[in-house]
Structures are given as structure tokens and as C-alpha cells.
Amino acid sequence: MSKRDRDADRPKRGPAIQAAEHEAAKQRILDQAEAERTPLDDTTQAIPDRQRRRER
């Protein structure tokens, strides 16, 4: 049996490796986004404008 025949019988690993690398990269991006995320509590608090407070 030649090398070509043996290779033809083996399943292709390239697409599986590429899919695993893609999933790992996606997870790294999601983890980074979560780490840099601003908590909702910080974005919903009203901070009065100093100029408006002086006008009253």
C-alpha cells in the first residue's frame, strides 16, 4: 500500500483543527470583552452636571 493510499483512508484533520482554533480565538475575544466590560450599575447612575447645579 502506498503512502497516497494510506492518506486517502485517513480522515482529514485540517478542518477540525481550523474549527478548534476558530473556537479558541472566539472564546479569547469573549473573555477579553467580559474583562473590559463596564458593569451596568456604573452606566446607569445619573451624575449631575456642575454647571446646572451652579445655576440653581
N, C-alpha and C positions, 0 to 999 in steps of 0.2 A: 504494500500500500504506500503510495507516495505521500509526501507532505501535503500536497494540494488536496488529496482525497480526505486526509485526516482533518484538515482545516475546514473543509466543506461540511463535515459531520458535526463539528462543534458549533454551538450557538454563538452568535455574535455578541460580544460583551461591550462593544463601543457604545451603543445606545443606552444600555443600562448604566454604564459608568457616567455618561454625559447627564443622564437624568438624575443620578445621585449627586453629582457636582452642582447641578442646577438647583436641586432642593436644598443643598447645604448653603449655597450662596443666598437663596431666598430667606432661609432661616437666619443667617447672619444679618441681613438687611432688616428683617423684622425685629431681631433682638436689639440692634442699634437704634432703631426708631423708638422702641419701647423705652430704652435707656434715656433717650433725649427728649422724650415726651414731657410736655408741661401738664401737671395734674389739673384736672377740671376745676378744683377748688381755687386754684391760683388765677384762673382766667375769668371767673365769674364775679369776683369781688369788685364792687364799684369803688373807684378811687376818685375822690372829688378833685376837681381842677382848682389849683391855688388861686387863679385869677377870679374865678367865680366866688370863692369864699371871701376874697377881699372886697368884692363889690357889694356884698350884703351888709 
